[in-house]
Amino acid sequence: MAVVQRELVERKQWLTREEFIEDWAIAQTMPGPNVVNLSVILGARYFGPMGALAAFAGMLAAPLVLILIIAILYAPFASHPQVSGALKAMGAVAAGLILATGVRLIGALKNNPLGMPLCLLLAAFCFIAVAILRMPLVYPLFGIGLLGCLLAYWRLRP
């Protein structure tokens, strides 16, 4: 997410922060990898069905070949403790990148119909549910997400 946000919003300026957050939220609700979903959304928006198909193929072809090569090279070393430790460290780095992106995008909540305090409260509830209570992400996503959607609908209704 951090790399995608930096490329689409900051570097190429194809999307504003608000557009990125809205499209990312939609991509997260769709089945499959979020980045692939986002690329399909953008491909379809700007180039129609063929753009969505090209974005899908472009996002999956090269990574598929790369992952297959890595899997073949990884297999003989999978049981080594150093390799296991390196993979755990990479997980921590990924979590840090996601957190940094969230902090960078927090300013876009000013325009959210719920307001920043309520958004942060919902995010804190989700964090507590997943990180501390160890609930599977699907439950807080649908529970807290549904609550957020209902509150936004209530505030936006005419």
Buried (B, 14 or more C-beta within 10 A) or exposed (E): BBEBBBEBBEEEEEBEBBBBBBBBEEBEEEEEEBBBBBBBBBBBEEEEEEBBBBBBEEBBEEEEEEEEEEEEEEEEEEEEEEEEEEEEEEEEEEEEBEEEBEEBBBEBBEEBEBBBEBBEBBBEBBEEBBEEEEBEEEEBBEBBBEEBEEBBEEEEEE
